[in-house]
Each structure stands twice: as C-alpha cells, then as structure tokens.
Amino acid sequence: MPYISRTRRDEINKGEFIETPGELNYFVTDTLLDYLGDAPNYRDFNEVMGVLECCKLELYRRMIAPYEDGKKELNGDVFK
C-alpha cells in the first residue's frame, strides 16, 4: 500500500532511491494522482487503468517471460 511515513514520502519526492514495494506503490500512486488532477472523470480513470495494464503487460513481455524461459531451460519444464 502507498501508506509510508511522511519522512519517506518527502525523501522519495526529492529523488531518494525507492527501497521497498510499498515505496514503489507510493511513487506510482502519487504520480497517478498528479496526472489525474483535482476533478478526474470516468474517462481519466479508464485511461489510467489502461496505462497501468499496458505497463504490466510490457514488463511481463520484456523482462519476466525471458527470465522464466531461462529458468525453464535451467531447471526443466513443468508442463509436459
């Protein structure tokens, strides 16, 4: 969840290194809230959800799938 200490929020906002999943969640959430502004509507929410989904899919396609393929080669396939 994005509920990290105020101190860490300030540090991350100043460019400090993100160290935990919670801090990453905070950073992404804060960025999305800035993008959405003060009066978001359904279209804005829908666009943000689409961006997040595309980011997830691209991360999987470019980084996770090749990693898993390497582990399959190293350790053997579990699908017969």
C-alpha positions as CSV (number, residue, x, y, z in Angstrom):
1,M,0.0,0.0,0.0
2,P,1.1,3.6,-0.5
3,Y,0.9,4.4,3.2
4,I,4.5,5.1,4.0
5,S,5.9,7.6,6.5
6,R,5.8,11.2,5.7
7,T,9.6,11.3,6.0
8,R,10.0,8.7,3.3
9,R,7.4,10.4,1.1
10,D,9.4,13.6,1.3
11,E,12.6,11.8,0.6
12,I,11.2,9.9,-2.4
13,N,9.6,13.2,-3.7
14,K,13.1,14.7,-3.6
15,G,14.5,11.8,-5.6
16,E,15.7,9.4,-3.0
17,F,16.1,5.8,-4.1
18,I,12.9,3.6,-3.7
19,E,13.7,0.7,-1.5
20,T,10.5,-1.3,-0.9
21,P,7.4,-2.4,-2.7
22,G,5.4,0.0,-0.5
23,E,7.6,2.9,-1.5
24,L,7.2,1.9,-5.2
25,N,3.4,1.8,-4.7
26,Y,3.5,5.2,-3.1
27,F,5.6,6.7,-6.0
28,V,3.3,5.2,-8.7
29,T,0.1,6.3,-6.8
30,D,1.4,9.8,-6.2
31,T,2.4,10.1,-9.9
32,L,-1.1,8.9,-11.0
33,L,-2.8,11.3,-8.6
34,D,-0.8,14.2,-10.0
35,Y,-1.8,13.1,-13.5
36,L,-5.5,12.8,-12.6
37,G,-5.7,16.3,-11.1
38,D,-8.4,17.7,-9.0
39,A,-11.5,16.6,-10.9
40,P,-11.0,13.3,-12.7
41,N,-13.8,11.7,-14.5
42,Y,-14.5,8.2,-15.7
43,R,-12.5,8.6,-18.9
44,D,-9.5,9.7,-16.9
45,F,-9.8,6.7,-14.6
46,N,-10.2,4.4,-17.6
47,E,-7.1,5.8,-19.3
48,V,-5.0,5.4,-16.2
49,M,-6.2,1.8,-15.8
50,G,-5.3,1.2,-19.4
51,V,-1.8,2.7,-19.0
52,L,-1.2,0.5,-15.9
53,E,-2.3,-2.6,-17.7
54,C,0.0,-1.9,-20.7
55,C,2.9,-1.2,-18.3
56,K,2.2,-4.6,-16.6
57,L,2.0,-6.4,-19.9
58,E,5.1,-4.9,-21.3
59,L,7.1,-5.6,-18.2
60,Y,5.9,-9.2,-18.4
61,R,6.7,-9.5,-22.1
62,R,10.1,-7.9,-22.0
63,M,11.5,-9.0,-18.6
64,I,9.5,-11.6,-16.8
65,A,8.8,-14.1,-19.7
66,P,12.5,-14.2,-20.8
67,Y,13.5,-14.7,-17.1
68,E,11.1,-17.6,-16.8
69,D,12.2,-19.1,-20.1
70,G,15.8,-19.1,-18.8
71,K,14.7,-20.8,-15.6
72,K,12.7,-23.4,-17.6
73,E,15.9,-24.2,-19.6
74,L,18.0,-24.4,-16.4
75,N,15.6,-26.4,-14.3
76,G,13.3,-28.2,-16.7
77,D,9.8,-27.6,-17.9
78,V,6.9,-28.4,-15.6
79,F,4.4,-28.5,-18.5
80,K,4.5,-31.9,-20.1
